[in-house]
Amino acid sequence: MQTSALAKRAGLALLSIVVIVGLLLWGIGLETFQAHKVDLVYLGKQHLYLVFWSMFFALLVGIPSGILLSRPFARRWAEYVMQIFNVGNTLPPLAVLALAMVVIGIGDRPAIIALFLASLLPVVRNTWSGLQAVPDALLEAANGIGMTRFQRLRLVELPNAMPVILAGVRIATAINVGTAPLAFLIGASSYGELIFPGIYLNDFPTLILGAAATALFALILDMLLAALGRYLSPHTAA
C-alpha cells in the first residue's frame, strides 16, 4: 500500500516536471534552449556542487548543535545561542557573500561558506524544536525500560523528531538553492550566470531560462526530500 502511494506520488511529480518544462520551452522558444543547452548542464552541476557542500556542512554542524541545545543543561541558553546561528539570515545574502569574499577571496569557497551560513538556522532550530516536542510519556517509558541517554536519543527522540528535522532541511535547501545564483557575483558558477547577464543585457529569454532552471532545481530537490521524509517516517505520510 505504502509502495503504491509512493509510486503514485512519484508519477505525479514527474508529470508536473514534464508539464513545467514543456510550458517553459513553449514560452521562451526552443532556440533559446538549444543555444544554452550546454550551459544548463554545466551550470546545473556547479549549482548542485555549491548546494551539496553548503548543505552538507549545514547538516554536519546544525543537527548536532540542535541536539546539544535540546539537552536539559543547555535549554536555558538555547534561544541566545540560536541568534549566533541566525547571522546568515540577519544580514542580506549579498552582504554575507561580500563579507565572505573579503575574508577568503572569490570563487566557490566563499560562496559555500555564505550559503552554509544562510542554511544553518532552519536546520538547528527545527532539530531543537523537534526534540523539544517529543512527548514526555515516551521519554519516561524509555527511562523505565533502562535505556541509556544515547539509546533514548537514537531510538526514541530522533525518530519522533525526524519529520520536524526534515522540514527544516527542506526549508534550508529551498533557501540555499534560491540564494546560490547570487554566488555569480563573487566568481562562483551557478545559474546566476544566466540570470544576471540576462538582466544586464535585457535578454529576457535567457533571464527566464536561468530563473526557471533554478526554480525547477529547487522543486526537484524538495520532492526528493519529501519522498525521503515519507520513507523515514511513513506513519506521518498523508
Secondary structure, DSSP 8 states (H G I E B T S, - for coil): -HHHHHHHHHHHHHHHHHHHHHHHHHHH-HHHHHHTHHHHHHHHHHHHHHHHHHHHHHHHHHHHHHHHHHSGGGGGGHHHHHHHHTHHHHS-HHHHHHHHHHHH-SSHHHHHHHHHHHHHHHHHHHHHHHHHTS-HHHHHHHHHTT--HHHHIIIIIHHHHHHHHHHHHHHHHHHHHHHGGGGGGGT--STHHHHHHHHHTT-HHHHHHHHHHHHHHHHHHHHHHHHHHHHH-GGG--
